[in-house]
């Protein structure tokens, strides 16, 4: 980056490499501050997983329990889901707070973690529902695209024969095209939490805002996200090495339906999950700083403004 984040001049529109590099610069220069937030977010994520998985694990093991206790476990499942939603909302608020703080640095209006968290608390459920809306929209799009894939694959098989190389090629092409369409939509809705954290808008307005800001820039956003994924992917792979190594080693025993092998696999999955959460403490700040830079760059390109953090009462 040609400019430091403490300079008096606003950042200019950036290319893909500049955005990723700036995200690393923000990450390094504010790591301690961001980690103080991320460990809380990760703890809430862990509690969310525990709330929904705990009753399910107990239900799986329920063959050794009394019938009345099994009924109690079943009743705990909806309670766990409610608690999972609450924990997920709190985790989302903390991760969005990192993006808000990063954005404040970009516009030379830094704020403290306490001030930012206090301002973000009333927006917690808007952040949650915005993400729910985006996930629902992407799920519906995925369902539609899957139907399109099935129709084209079926037509190609009927017209050319199921063993036809051309039919297989058509199926692959359709799959790649539909995948590209899905990723394009994902890029258009990549930053719904930023308008809420920065502009204090409603959940539906945030989804619309993400769509509007990314108009004409979906490929650049997608490229930035892809480069960032390549950078962080080794850490994600590392976290699940215990599970995959156990799966490969115990494959013959699992095929033989060995209880010991199943227990070992579950234990290794638990270890991998904990390792993933631990590494995520260091990965989340980078991704949230990256989102802040994407949001800044999109606003700078589309609105051409020396952006200011809007201070509106909730």
C-alpha positions as semicolon CSV with decimal commas, in nm:
position;residue;x (nm);y (nm);z (nm)
1;X;0,000;0,000;0,000
2;X;0,123;0,344;-0,090
3;X;-0,058;0,505;0,202
4;X;-0,066;0,412;0,566
5;X;-0,398;0,390;0,744
6;X;-0,301;0,676;0,966
7;X;-0,256;0,920;0,677
8;X;-0,486;1,215;0,631
9;X;-0,579;1,122;0,274
10;X;-0,847;0,863;0,200
11;X;-0,753;0,546;0,018
12;X;-0,814;0,545;-0,355
13;X;-1,000;0,267;-0,542
14;X;-0,783;-0,044;-0,522
15;X;-0,712;-0,350;-0,731
16;X;-0,738;-0,708;-0,606
17;X;-0,379;-0,731;-0,484
18;X;-0,402;-0,398;-0,303
19;X;-0,718;-0,503;-0,119
20;X;-0,565;-0,829;0,004
21;X;-0,239;-0,656;0,100
22;X;-0,426;-0,382;0,285
23;X;-0,626;-0,647;0,472
24;X;-0,299;-0,803;0,591
25;X;-0,169;-0,460;0,693
26;X;-0,482;-0,392;0,897
27;X;-0,461;-0,742;1,044
28;X;-0,100;-0,702;1,155
29;X;-0,130;-0,349;1,289
30;X;-0,443;-0,419;1,497
31;X;-0,403;-0,790;1,572
32;X;-0,419;-0,756;1,950
33;X;-0,736;-0,547;1,933
34;X;-0,904;-0,779;1,684
35;X;-0,808;-1,094;1,875
36;X;-0,969;-0,950;2,187
37;X;-1,296;-0,955;1,991
38;X;-1,245;-1,275;1,794
39;X;-1,197;-1,502;2,094
40;X;-1,542;-1,394;2,214
41;X;-1,694;-1,458;1,873
42;X;-1,529;-1,801;1,861
43;X;-1,654;-1,884;2,210
44;X;-2,010;-1,800;2,100
45;X;-1,963;-2,015;1,789
46;X;-1,844;-2,303;2,010
47;X;-2,145;-2,262;2,240
48;X;-2,376;-2,253;1,937
49;X;-2,233;-2,584;1,813
50;X;-2,254;-2,730;2,162
51;X;-2,617;-2,626;2,204
52;X;-2,735;-2,804;1,891
53;X;-2,493;-3,098;1,887
54;X;-2,509;-3,185;2,258
55;X;-2,869;-3,312;2,259
56;X;-2,816;-3,488;1,925
57;X;-2,511;-3,676;2,056
58;X;-2,704;-3,775;2,367
59;X;-2,990;-3,895;2,148
60;X;-2,752;-4,110;1,944
61;X;-2,630;-4,269;2,266
62;X;-2,982;-4,294;2,406
63;X;-3,009;-4,671;2,358
64;X;-2,847;-4,707;2,699
65;X;-3,089;-4,466;2,867
66;X;-3,432;-4,501;3,016
67;X;-3,729;-4,410;2,796
68;X;-3,816;-4,110;3,013
69;X;-3,463;-3,974;2,976
70;X;-3,482;-4,017;2,599
71;X;-3,798;-3,803;2,599
72;X;-3,617;-3,536;2,800
73;X;-3,332;-3,535;2,550
74;X;-3,580;-3,491;2,264
75;X;-3,730;-3,191;2,445
76;X;-3,382;-3,042;2,482
77;X;-3,333;-3,027;2,104
78;X;-3,563;-2,723;2,041
79;X;-3,415;-2,554;2,349
80;X;-3,071;-2,615;2,203
81;X;-3,177;-2,468;1,870
82;X;-3,304;-2,150;2,041
83;X;-2,980;-2,116;2,235
84;X;-2,783;-2,182;1,916
85;X;-2,962;-1,893;1,744
86;X;-2,882;-1,658;2,033
87;X;-2,517;-1,764;2,040
88;X;-2,490;-1,731;1,661
89;X;-2,633;-1,378;1,674
90;X;-2,378;-1,276;1,938
91;X;-2,095;-1,430;1,735
92;X;-2,210;-1,241;1,426
93;X;-2,221;-0,914;1,617
94;X;-1,860;-0,957;1,731
95;X;-1,727;-1,046;1,387
96;X;-1,912;-0,749;1,234
97;X;-1,756;-0,529;1,501
98;X;-1,411;-0,612;1,363
99;X;-1,518;-0,491;1,017
100;X;-1,660;-0,174;1,170
101;X;-1,333;-0,100;1,353
102;X;-1,130;-0,177;1,040
103;X;-1,350;0,056;0,835
104;X;-1,303;0,328;1,096
105;X;-0,929;0,302;1,045
106;X;-0,971;0,334;0,669
107;X;-1,162;0,661;0,700
108;X;-0,938;0,792;0,980
109;X;-1,217;0,771;1,240
110;X;-1,091;0,503;1,480
111;X;-1,298;0,407;1,781
112;X;-1,247;0,191;2,085
113;X;-1,370;-0,166;2,111
114;X;-1,600;-0,071;2,398
115;X;-1,760;0,217;2,207
116;X;-1,804;0,006;1,897
117;X;-1,955;-0,287;2,087
118;X;-2,196;-0,061;2,272
119;X;-2,315;0,088;1,943
120;X;-2,342;-0,256;1,780
121;X;-2,546;-0,432;2,048
122;X;-2,884;-0,290;1,938
123;X;-2,805;-0,403;1,582
124;X;-2,733;-0,766;1,673
125;X;-3,059;-0,915;1,548
126;X;-3,054;-0,708;1,231
127;X;-2,711;-0,856;1,158
128;X;-2,843;-1,204;1,226
129;X;-3,152;-1,172;1,007
130;X;-2,955;-1,014;0,723
131;X;-2,734;-1,322;0,714
132;X;-3,039;-1,547;0,734
133;X;-3,195;-1,362;0,436
134;X;-2,875;-1,399;0,233
135;X;-2,842;-1,769;0,316
136;X;-3,207;-1,827;0,225
137;X;-3,170;-1,644;-0,105
138;X;-2,855;-1,837;-0,193
139;X;-3,025;-2,164;-0,097
140;X;-3,319;-2,090;-0,324
141;X;-3,083;-1,999;-0,607
142;X;-2,889;-2,320;-0,546
143;X;-3,210;-2,525;-0,560
144;X;-3,310;-2,358;-0,887
145;X;-2,968;-2,411;-1,042
146;X;-2,965;-2,775;-0,928
147;X;-3,297;-2,828;-1,105
148;X;-3,152;-2,670;-1,420
149;X;-2,850;-2,902;-1,399
150;X;-3,074;-3,207;-1,360
151;X;-3,297;-3,106;-1,652
152;X;-3,006;-3,046;-1,890
153;X;-2,828;-3,363;-1,781
154;X;-3,146;-3,564;-1,828
155;X;-3,219;-3,416;-2,170
156;X;-2,860;-3,476;-2,282
157;X;-2,875;-3,837;-2,162
158;X;-3,207;-3,899;-2,338
159;X;-3,103;-3,735;-2,664
160;X;-2,746;-3,867;-2,685
161;X;-2,746;-4,168;-2,458
162;X;-2,631;-4,201;-2,098
163;X;-2,291;-4,334;-2,208
164;X;-2,230;-4,055;-2,459
165;X;-1,911;-3,854;-2,414
166;X;-2,087;-3,547;-2,557
167;X;-2,369;-3,586;-2,304
168;X;-2,111;-3,600;-2,026
169;X;-1,937;-3,292;-2,165
170;X;-2,266;-3,103;-2,178
171;X;-2,334;-3,199;-1,815
172;X;-1,992;-3,072;-1,706
173;X;-2,037;-2,744;-1,897
174;X;-2,383;-2,688;-1,746
175;X;-2,242;-2,760;-1,400
176;X;-1,960;-2,508;-1,445
177;X;-2,197;-2,244;-1,579
178;X;-2,443;-2,288;-1,292
179;X;-2,155;-2,286;-1,042
180;X;-2,035;-1,957;-1,191
181;X;-2,386;-1,813;-1,162
182;X;-2,410;-1,920;-0,797
183;X;-2,070;-1,768;-0,716
184;X;-2,173;-1,446;-0,891
185;X;-2,479;-1,418;-0,667
186;X;-2,262;-1,499;-0,363
187;X;-2,029;-1,212;-0,452
188;X;-2,321;-0,970;-0,485
189;X;-2,430;-1,055;-0,128
190;X;-2,084;-1,093;0,027
191;X;-2,100;-0,799;0,271
192;X;-2,454;-0,763;0,415
193;X;-2,324;-0,701;0,768
194;X;-2,123;-0,393;0,668
195;X;-2,417;-0,161;0,585
196;X;-2,573;-0,247;0,922
197;X;-2,249;-0,198;1,113
198;X;-2,157;0,125;0,931
199;X;-2,477;0,282;0,798
200;X;-2,720;0,147;1,061
201;X;-2,979;0,025;0,810
202;X;-3,239;-0,251;0,841
203;X;-3,172;-0,615;0,752
204;X;-3,355;-0,598;0,419
205;X;-3,190;-0,267;0,332
206;X;-2,849;-0,421;0,409
207;X;-2,909;-0,708;0,168
208;X;-3,021;-0,461;-0,099
209;X;-2,727;-0,233;-0,023
210;X;-2,477;-0,517;-0,071
211;X;-2,642;-0,598;-0,404
212;X;-2,638;-0,236;-0,523
213;X;-2,280;-0,163;-0,421
214;X;-2,145;-0,473;-0,595
215;X;-2,317;-0,397;-0,926
216;X;-2,057;-0,429;-1,200
217;X;-1,795;-0,545;-0,947
218;X;-1,902;-0,904;-0,875
219;X;-1,603;-1,056;-1,055
220;X;-1,357;-0,834;-0,870
221;X;-1,518;-0,918;-0,534
222;X;-1,515;-1,286;-0,625
223;X;-1,148;-1,268;-0,723
224;X;-1,059;-1,098;-0,394
225;X;-1,243;-1,365;-0,197
226;X;-1,079;-1,642;-0,400
227;X;-0,729;-1,504;-0,340
228;X;-0,804;-1,471;0,032
229;X;-0,932;-1,829;0,037
230;X;-0,609;-1,953;-0,119
231;X;-0,416;-1,771;0,153
232;X;-0,618;-1,914;0,442
233;X;-0,697;-2,259;0,296
234;X;-0,381;-2,428;0,432
235;X;-0,489;-2,343;0,787
236;X;-0,837;-2,483;0,727
237;X;-0,684;-2,802;0,585
238;X;-0,446;-2,826;0,880
239;X;-0,733;-2,815;1,128
240;X;-0,899;-3,124;0,977
241;X;-0,585;-3,335;0,933
242;X;-0,657;-3,534;1,254
243;X;-1,002;-3,629;1,126
244;X;-0,895;-3,721;0,773
245;X;-0,590;-3,917;0,891
246;X;-0,809;-4,113;1,134
247;X;-1,068;-4,172;0,862
248;X;-0,806;-4,313;0,624
249;X;-0,634;-4,522;0,891
250;X;-0,955;-4,674;1,029
251;X;-1,136;-4,720;0,697
252;X;-1,118;-5,103;0,710
253;X;-1,252;-5,110;1,068
254;X;-1,528;-4,864;0,981
255;X;-1,630;-5,087;0,690
256;X;-1,648;-5,374;0,937
257;X;-1,880;-5,165;1,159
258;X;-1,637;-5,148;1,450
259;X;-1,764;-4,954;1,753
260;X;-1,408;-4,867;1,858
261;X;-1,337;-4,724;1,513
262;X;-1,654;-4,515;1,521
263;X;-1,568;-4,376;1,862
264;X;-1,213;-4,296;1,746
265;X;-1,353;-4,117;1,442
266;X;-1,590;-3,909;1,655
267;X;-1,303;-3,817;1,890
268;X;-1,082;-3,714;1,596
269;X;-1,367;-3,505;1,456
270;X;-1,399;-3,332;1,792
271;X;-1,024;-3,262;1,798
272;X;-1,039;-3,123;1,443
273;X;-1,337;-2,905;1,531
274;X;-1,158;-2,760;1,835
275;X;-0,845;-2,703;1,626
276;X;-1,057;-2,534;1,359
277;X;-1,211;-2,301;1,619
278;X;-0,868;-2,223;1,761
279;X;-0,723;-2,136;1,421
280;X;-1,038;-1,943;1,338
281;X;-0,951;-1,697;1,615
282;X;-0,659;-1,587;1,397
283;X;-0,837;-1,621;1,062
284;X;-1,159;-1,429;1,132
285;X;-0,989;-1,088;1,180
286;X;-0,827;-1,116;0,837
287;X;-1,158;-1,199;0,667
288;X;-1,344;-0,921;0,846
289;X;-1,074;-0,667;0,763
290;X;-1,095;-0,787;0,403
291;X;-1,473;-0,731;0,401
292;X;-1,422;-0,379;0,535
293;X;-1,182;-0,307;0,250
294;X;-1,419;-0,454;-0,008
295;X;-1,700;-0,238;0,131
296;X;-1,479;0,071;0,133
297;X;-1,358;0,009;-0,220
298;X;-1,710;-0,051;-0,355
299;X;-1,841;0,269;-0,197
300;X;-1,540;0,463;-0,315
301;X;-1,585;0,338;-0,672
302;X;-1,963;0,379;-0,692
303;X;-2,011;0,690;-0,481
304;X;-1,674;0,862;-0,519
305;X;-1,689;1,007;-0,169
306;X;-1,448;1,070;0,113
307;X;-1,652;0,829;0,322
308;X;-1,751;0,911;0,676
309;X;-1,881;0,675;0,943
310;X;-2,243;0,768;0,993
311;X;-2,343;0,825;1,354
312;X;-2,718;0,770;1,384
313;X;-2,918;0,684;1,695
314;X;-3,055;0,331;1,701
